[in-house]
Amino acid sequence: MLKSIPNILKFGAVAFALQLTVGHAAFAQETILRMLHAWDETIPGTQTVAFAFGEKVKTATNGRIAINYSGPEVVPPGQQFQPTSSGVFDINHSTAPYMSGTTGVPYGLLALDPDAEMWREKGYWDFVDQEFMRFGQKLLAYIAESNDADAFHIVLKEPLGAGDRPLEGRKIRGNTFYAPMIEPLGASLVNLAGGEIYQALDRGVVDGAGWSVEGTHQLKLQEVAKYRMLPRFGVLATYLTMNFDAFNSLPPEDQEILLQAGRELEHEVPAKAKERVAEAIAAMSDGGMEETVLDQALADELLAGFKAGMWDIARNSNEQTRARVEEFYEMAKENGDAE
């Protein structure tokens, strides 16, 4: 009988070891990453990028890694960069204009053709990744939410006038992003939040507004502005970054899962966005909004100026990052992607 005691102890030790293993596995399943997203859940990009990323990660890890979400109601869009760099949050879904005061380098992608795979092949993605690393973040994805540079437009209460300055004397809602498409036409900028545009148009505070194409009908702007200016312009690009220390704390296989999920979104999102833009244009037309078209020569000049303007915004975003923006610009120029 006494001879069985070592066996009992041995089996007990094995059972204890198994409990530890199971307990460790259960603990591993509780990995929670905290994401900040710049827009609320009603914005399509939040659904197709931020939430879709979480679903991809959850599926790829069989639920072992999950993401908790916090939006602009927790941290305003323009203030989300620093909490991600400091590690208060693990992941951020945002866009370059919201962090341009910190660095202008990511803004340079808005001056390039919207092609995420090209950005990777020509080294632009890696250049921007290195810039994020300087601020304690790792780039997971940079997503061009359109295959064409036509994500934005100007809506107007009255059609374009004649001549080279067809918006002479008008007040148009916009910011520095829209300035190259507004000011050369003779209009002045009025900086308003998106939620204020409808009322400002309705009351005549402004004569038009720059906004995303797919967001126009969501704000019901077709009710107060009956014209949309052509051509459309600009790249709607958003990024996913992760706190660098949090990323490095993950095992390599989990790092690869996050990076792969980001790359898949870079391929999948543009087609979905194109469908939404088509639906938005149809909704605007159904609401009585008509096209008002710039002269072709003037339009070509304006679009060229818009791309140049994006580089200028990138350079002027932060004096300390100007040299790196210039290095980025020279890389694009050498590749034939900038003039």
C-alpha positions in Angstrom: 0.0 0.0 0.0 2.8 2.4 0.9 4.4 1.7 -2.6 1.4 3.5 -4.2 2.1 6.8 -2.4 4.7 8.0 -4.9 2.3 7.2 -7.8 -0.4 9.2 -6.0 1.9 12.1 -5.6 3.1 11.8 -9.2 -0.5 11.8 -10.5 -1.3 14.7 -8.2 1.6 16.7 -9.6 0.4 16.0 -13.1 -3.1 17.1 -12.3 -1.8 20.2 -10.7 0.3 21.0 -13.7 -2.7 20.5 -16.0 -4.7 22.9 -13.9 -2.0 25.5 -14.2 -1.9 25.0 -18.0 -5.7 25.3 -18.3 -5.7 28.3 -16.0 -3.0 30.0 -18.1 -4.9 29.3 -21.3 -8.0 30.8 -19.8 -6.0 33.8 -18.7 -4.7 34.2 -22.2 -8.2 34.3 -23.6 -8.8 37.4 -21.5 -6.4 39.6 -23.6 -8.3 42.8 -24.1 -7.0 45.6 -26.3 -8.5 49.1 -25.9 -9.2 51.0 -29.1 -10.0 54.7 -29.6 -11.9 55.5 -32.7 -12.2 59.1 -34.0 -15.9 58.9 -35.2 -19.0 57.4 -33.7 -20.6 54.2 -34.7 -23.0 56.0 -37.2 -20.0 56.8 -39.5 -19.5 54.0 -42.1 -15.7 54.0 -41.6 -16.1 53.1 -38.0 -18.0 50.0 -39.0 -15.9 49.0 -41.9 -12.5 49.7 -40.4 -12.5 49.9 -36.6 -15.2 47.3 -35.8 -14.2 45.1 -38.8 -10.6 45.0 -37.5 -11.8 43.8 -34.1 -13.9 41.0 -35.7 -11.0 39.9 -37.8 -8.7 39.7 -34.8 -11.3 37.9 -32.8 -11.9 35.3 -35.5 -8.2 34.8 -36.2 -7.5 34.2 -32.5 -10.7 32.2 -31.7 -11.7 34.9 -29.3 -8.3 34.9 -27.5 -7.8 38.6 -28.3 -10.8 40.9 -28.1 -11.1 44.7 -28.5 -13.0 47.2 -26.4 -14.0 50.4 -28.2 -14.2 54.0 -27.0 -15.2 56.8 -29.4 -15.1 60.6 -29.6 -17.5 60.8 -26.6 -14.6 59.6 -24.4 -11.7 61.4 -26.1 -12.3 64.1 -28.8 -10.9 63.1 -32.3 -8.2 65.7 -32.3 -6.9 64.6 -28.9 -6.6 60.8 -29.4 -3.0 60.7 -30.6 -1.3 61.3 -27.3 -3.3 58.8 -25.2 -2.4 56.1 -27.8 1.3 57.1 -27.7 1.3 57.0 -23.9 -0.4 53.7 -23.7 -3.7 54.8 -22.0 -5.2 53.2 -25.1 -3.7 50.4 -27.2 -5.1 51.1 -30.7 -6.3 54.2 -32.5 -8.4 54.5 -35.6 -8.1 58.1 -36.9 -6.9 60.2 -39.8 -3.9 62.4 -40.5 -5.6 65.8 -40.1 -6.3 65.0 -36.5 -2.6 64.7 -35.6 -1.1 67.2 -38.1 0.0 69.5 -35.2 2.2 66.7 -34.0 3.6 65.5 -37.4 2.8 66.3 -41.0 4.4 63.1 -42.5 1.2 61.0 -42.6 -0.6 63.8 -44.4 1.7 63.2 -47.4 -0.3 60.1 -48.2 -3.3 62.3 -48.9 -1.3 63.9 -51.8 -0.7 60.5 -53.4 -3.0 58.3 -55.5 -5.2 56.2 -53.2 -3.6 52.8 -53.6 -2.5 51.2 -50.4 -0.6 48.4 -52.1 1.3 51.0 -54.1 2.1 52.8 -50.9 3.6 49.6 -49.6 5.5 48.7 -52.8 7.1 52.1 -53.1 8.1 52.4 -49.5 5.6 55.1 -48.5 3.9 52.8 -46.0 7.2 52.0 -44.3 8.2 55.7 -44.2 5.0 56.6 -42.4 5.4 53.6 -40.1 8.8 54.8 -39.1 7.3 58.3 -38.3 4.6 56.8 -36.1 7.3 54.8 -34.3 9.0 58.1 -33.4 5.9 58.9 -31.4 5.5 55.5 -29.7 3.1 53.9 -32.2 3.2 51.1 -34.7 1.3 51.3 -38.0 -1.1 48.4 -38.5 -2.9 49.7 -41.6 -3.3 52.8 -43.7 -6.5 52.5 -45.6 -7.5 54.5 -48.7 -11.3 54.3 -48.4 -11.7 54.8 -52.1 -9.9 53.7 -55.3 -10.1 57.2 -56.7 -9.2 60.6 -55.5 -12.9 61.7 -55.4 -14.0 61.3 -51.8 -14.9 64.9 -51.2 -16.9 67.7 -52.8 -18.4 71.1 -52.4 -22.2 71.5 -52.1 -23.7 74.9 -52.9 -27.0 76.7 -52.4 -26.6 78.3 -55.9 -24.8 77.0 -59.0 -21.3 78.1 -60.0 -21.0 81.5 -61.5 -19.1 82.4 -64.7 -15.4 83.1 -65.2 -12.2 81.9 -63.4 -13.6 82.8 -60.0 -17.1 81.2 -60.0 -17.4 81.4 -56.2 -16.5 85.0 -55.9 -17.7 86.6 -52.7 -19.3 83.4 -51.3 -18.7 81.9 -47.9 -18.0 78.2 -47.9 -17.7 75.9 -44.9 -14.2 74.3 -44.9 -10.8 74.1 -43.3 -7.2 74.0 -44.6 -7.9 70.6 -46.3 -10.6 72.2 -48.5 -8.8 75.5 -49.0 -7.0 74.6 -52.3 -10.4 73.8 -53.9 -12.3 76.9 -52.5 -10.1 79.9 -52.2 -8.8 80.0 -55.8 -12.4 80.2 -56.9 -12.9 83.4 -55.0 -14.7 82.1 -51.9 -13.7 82.6 -48.3 -13.5 79.8 -45.7 -15.7 79.4 -42.7 -14.6 76.8 -40.2 -17.6 74.9 -38.8 -18.0 71.5 -37.2 -19.8 68.9 -39.3 -22.9 69.0 -37.0 -23.3 72.8 -37.7 -23.3 72.6 -41.5 -27.0 71.9 -42.0 -28.2 74.8 -39.9 -25.5 77.2 -41.3 -26.7 76.4 -44.9 -30.4 76.6 -43.9 -29.9 80.1 -42.3 -27.6 81.5 -45.0 -24.6 81.7 -42.7 -22.7 80.0 -45.5 -23.3 79.6 -49.2 -21.9 76.1 -49.5 -19.8 73.5 -47.7 -17.0 71.1 -48.2 -17.8 67.6 -46.9 -17.3 63.9 -47.8 -19.5 62.6 -50.6 -20.8 59.6 -48.6 -21.4 61.8 -45.5 -23.5 64.4 -47.4 -26.8 62.7 -47.5 -26.3 61.4 -43.9 -26.4 65.1 -42.8 -29.3 65.6 -45.2 -27.5 68.5 -46.9 -29.5 67.9 -50.1 -32.4 69.6 -48.2 -30.6 72.9 -47.9 -28.0 72.8 -50.8 -29.3 72.0 -54.2 -26.0 71.8 -56.1 -22.9 69.7 -55.9 -19.7 70.9 -57.6 -17.8 68.7 -60.0 -15.1 67.5 -60.0 -14.9 65.7 -56.7 -11.5 65.5 -55.1 -9.3 64.2 -52.4 -8.4 60.9 -50.7 -10.4 59.7 -47.7 -7.7 57.8 -45.8 -7.7 56.5 -42.3 -5.2 54.6 -40.2 -4.9 52.0 -37.5 -2.0 52.3 -35.1 -1.0 50.5 -31.9 1.0 51.7 -28.9 4.5 50.4 -29.7 5.1 48.9 -26.3 1.8 47.1 -26.3 2.5 45.8 -29.8 6.0 44.6 -28.8 4.5 42.9 -25.7 2.6 40.5 -27.9 4.1 37.3 -29.1 5.2 37.4 -32.8 2.3 35.3 -34.0 -0.2 37.7 -32.5 1.7 40.7 -34.0 1.4 39.0 -37.4 -2.4 38.5 -36.9 -2.9 42.2 -36.2 -0.8 43.2 -39.2 -2.5 40.7 -41.5 -6.0 41.9 -40.4 -4.9 45.5 -41.2 -3.6 44.5 -44.6 -6.8 42.7 -45.5 -8.8 45.8 -44.7 -6.5 47.8 -47.0 -7.7 45.6 -49.8 -11.4 45.2 -48.8 -12.5 48.6 -47.7 -12.2 50.6 -51.0 -14.8 48.5 -52.9 -17.2 48.9 -50.0 -16.6 52.6 -49.9 -17.2 52.9 -53.7 -20.6 51.3 -53.2 -21.5 53.7 -50.4 -20.4 56.7 -52.6 -22.7 55.5 -55.4 -25.6 55.1 -53.0 -24.9 58.6 -51.6 -24.9 60.2 -55.0 -28.2 58.5 -55.8 -29.7 59.7 -52.5 -28.6 63.2 -53.3 -30.1 63.1 -56.8 -33.3 61.7 -55.4 -33.3 64.6 -52.9 -33.2 67.1 -55.8 -29.4 67.9 -55.7 -28.0 68.7 -59.2 -24.5 68.9 -60.6 -22.7 72.2 -61.3 -19.5 71.6 -63.3 -16.3 73.6 -63.4 -14.7 74.4 -66.7 -12.3 71.5 -67.6 -9.2 73.6 -67.8 -10.0 75.3 -64.5 -10.8 72.0 -62.9 -7.4 70.5 -64.0 -5.6 73.5 -62.6 -7.5 73.2 -59.3 -6.9 69.5 -58.9 -3.2 69.9 -59.5 -3.2 72.7 -56.9 -5.0 70.5 -54.4 -2.3 67.9 -54.5 0.4 70.5 -54.1 -1.7 72.0 -51.3 -1.7 68.7 -49.4 2.1 68.7 -49.4 2.1 72.3 -48.2 -0.2 71.4 -45.3 2.1 68.5 -44.5 5.1 70.7 -44.4 3.4 73.4 -42.4 1.8 71.1 -39.8 4.8 71.1 -37.5 8.1 72.9 -38.0 10.0 70.0 -36.3 8.8 67.5 -38.9 9.2 69.7 -42.0 12.5 68.1 -43.0 11.0 64.6 -42.9 8.0 65.7 -44.9 10.4 67.1 -47.5 12.2 63.7 -47.5 8.9 62.0 -48.1 8.0 64.4 -50.9 11.4 63.9 -52.6 10.8 60.1 -52.4 7.4 60.5 -54.1 8.9 62.9 -56.7 11.6 60.5 -57.6 9.0 57.8 -58.0 6.9 60.0 -60.3 4.1 60.4 -57.7 4.7 64.1 -57.0 5.5 67.1 -59.1 
